C-alpha cells in the first residue's frame, strides 16, 4: 500500500505549540519494521517549515538512533547513539534550546551539543513518520506515542522519560 502521510499543519495556530519559543522537547516510542540502510533514515517525527533547510527530525538508521537539528542557514547539529534502530521499540527524546541540544534513547545518558541555533519560529508543520517533503525517509514501522513539550527538558528528565520500565 502507499505510504501514509500524516501531518499537523499550521503549528503556529496550535494552542500546544509555542511558535515564538526557541526551546522544546520531542518524544517518541516507535520501531522500524526493517533494518534501514546506513544512508537511509526512518523518521518517527519531524518539525519543519516545508524545506530541508529548517527541520528538527527524530529518526532511526541501521546502526543508530539520532536527532538532527537544521537551522535556516543549513547548519546541522546531529546527535547519534549506537542503539540499533531496526525492528525494536525504542523510547527517544530530543531537546533543544538556544545553543543547547540533547538526545536520550532507552534511558541512556543524554548526548549534548552546545553549538548552532535552529530557528524554531519558522517551524510550521509536524510530520508524523515522515520528513519535510511528505515521503522522504518515511517510517516503515509503528509509532506508539509522540509527545511535544514546549520546554527544553533537562538531561536527567530526558533520561528518565526514555527509560524502559
N, C-alpha and C positions, 0 to 999 in steps of 0.2 A: 504494500500500500504506500501511498505517498506520505511524505513527512508531514506531521502536524506542525503548524506554525502558530505558536501561542505567544501573544504579546500583550502587554499592558501599555497602551498608548497614552500620550499626554500626561506624563508623570508630573509635570508642573501644575496640573489641575487636581492631583490626588491629595486628599487630606493627610495620608500617611507618609507622603514623600516631601521632604523639605528641600525644595528646589534651590534655595539660596545658601544651604549649608555646604561646607567643604568636607563634612565628615559623614561616615555611615559604616554599616556592617552588613554583609550579605552572608546568609547561612543556607546550606543545602544538605539534604540527606538524599543521596542518589547513587545509582550504579549504571555502568555501561554494560551492555549485553555481549560485547565483543572486545577484543583487545585492539584498541586503536593503534595506528601506526605511529612511529616516533614523530612524524611531521604533522600528524592529524590531531586536532583537538576534538573532544566530545564535550560540548558546553552544556552545563547544567543551567546557568543563568547568566545573563549579560545585561548591564545597564549601559545604554548607548544613546547617541544622537542621530543614528541612521548612517553613520560613516565610520570607517575603520580607524580614523584618527582621534576619536573621542569615545572610549569604551572602557568598561570595567567588566571582565569576564572571569568566571569561576569554572574550571574545566578539569577533565582527566585526560591523560595521554597513556600510552602503553606502560611507561615506567614512572610516571609522575602524576601527582595531583597538584594543580597550580592555580594561581590567580595572576591576571595580567591587568595592569592599570596603564592606560594610554591617555595622555593629555592632548589638547587640541593642537599642540605643536608636534605631536607624533612621538614624544619621549616616552619610553617604556619603563615600567617597574615590573619585573616578573619574579615571583616567588615560587619556587618549586620544592616539593617534598620528594622523597624517594618512595612514596607509597604508590603501589601499583594500582592503576585505575580500573582494570578490566574485571567485569562480572562479580564485583563485590559491592555491597552498600558501604559508603563512606560518609561520615559527617565532616563537612568542610565549612570553615568560616573565614572570610576575608574582611579586614577592616581598613579604613582609610581616613586620614585627616591630612592637613597641610604638612607635607614632607614627613609623613608617618604612616607606614603601611605594614600590615601583618597578615599572616596566614597560619591557621592551625587546622590539621586534619587528624581525625580519630584520636584526639587528646594529646597529640604530640606537641611539644613546646612550640610556641609561635616563632615563625621566621619573621624577621623585621627588615625594613629598609627605610632609611630616612632621607631619601633624595626625591627629586621631581615633585610635581604637584598637579595631578589631573584636575581638570575643571569640572566639578560635579554640577555646576549650574547650567551646563549645556546638555545634560542628560535628559532625554525626552521619552525614552522607551525602555521597558523591561522585557527582554526576550527570554522566554522560558524554554530551555532546551535548544536554543539557537542563538546566533550572534546578530550583528548589525544588519545583515542582508537577508535574514529570514531563512536561509538554507545553509550557509557556510558553517561547517563543523557541527551540524545538527546532532543532537543526542540520539543514539540508538540505545535506549535503556529505560529506566524507571526513576521517577522522582517521587520520594515520599513526602518531602517537605521543603518549602522555600520560605525564608523569613528575611525581612529587611528591617534593620534597626536604624533610626535616624541619628545615631551617635556612633562614635568610634569606641567600641568596647575595648576594655583593657586586654592585654595579652593573657592574663590569668583568666579572664572571663571567656576569651576565645577558646582557651584550652579546656575549661570546664564545659563549655557549650558543646564541644565536639567529642567529649569522652564517650566511649561505648559502654553504657551502663546496662 
